[in-house]
């Protein structure tokens, strides 16, 4: 999944995780969120989102944009 295909929230979402790194890029912010059972997920949000290292974030992926691959690199439908 690309970071722009994941919605981030302060209160609710499909996945709950802990913010690791917050990259402030001016017009956008990239959140690196550790989600148990999923791993490290990056989410792109507009502007300043108001989350810091160690805080809880809630993520919701766009299901039409998820691409899955097997361990040998083949597409899983």
Residue pairs with C-beta under 8 A, 6 or more apart in sequence:
1 41
1 61
1 62
1 65
1 66
1 67
2 44
2 65
3 30
3 42
3 43
3 44
4 44
5 61
5 62
5 65
5 66
6 41
6 42
6 43
6 44
6 59
6 60
6 61
6 62
7 13
7 43
7 59
7 60
7 61
7 62
8 31
8 33
8 43
8 45
8 49
8 51
8 57
8 58
8 59
9 57
9 58
9 59
9 60
10 50
10 51
10 57
10 58
11 58
12 58
13 57
13 58
13 59
13 60
14 58
14 59
14 60
14 61
15 33
15 35
15 38
15 41
15 58
15 59
15 60
15 61
16 35
16 56
16 57
16 58
16 59
17 33
17 34
17 35
17 36
17 38
17 41
17 56
17 57
17 58
17 59
18 33
18 34
18 54
18 55
18 56
18 57
19 31
19 32
19 33
19 51
19 52
19 53
19 54
19 55
19 56
19 57
20 32
20 33
20 34
20 40
20 53
21 30
21 31
21 32
21 53
22 29
22 30
22 31
22 32
22 49
22 51
22 52
22 53
23 29
23 30
23 31
23 32
24 48
27 46
27 47
28 44
28 45
28 46
28 47
29 44
29 45
29 46
29 47
29 48
29 49
30 42
30 43
30 44
31 42
31 43
31 44
31 45
31 49
31 51
31 57
32 40
32 41
32 42
33 40
33 41
33 42
33 43
33 57
33 59
34 40
34 41
35 41
35 59
41 59
43 57
43 59
51 57
67 75
68 75
68 76
69 75
69 76
70 76
